[in-house]
Amino acid sequence: MTLLQARQVAQDMMRRHGLAAQAVVEELVNEARLSGNAQALDDWEQIQTMIAELRREAASQQASSASR
């Protein structure tokens, strides 16, 4: 999975699940780990990282807007 694909999936999951997106992805990471599916684990971990990055970006943007 490319970084662009991970970002797109992360954005879609955030739109679909809101704040629960992180929890949903955490469950998918755990399922992939338990099943031994290395590719799925890698993909879901990339998406998990991207969700965290997108949330940090959004928080940073909100902080910048609030200080103006």
C-alpha angles and dihedrals in degrees: 000000000000123000089249091054091047090051092049093049090046092051091047092050091048090052092046100041105021113199090353091068091093092053092047092051092045089057091049090050090052093048091051091048093050093047092049092236101151096183094051090045091053092047095048092046089053090050090047090053091047092052089053090050093048091050090050091049091050092048091049091050091049091050091050092049093048093052094055 
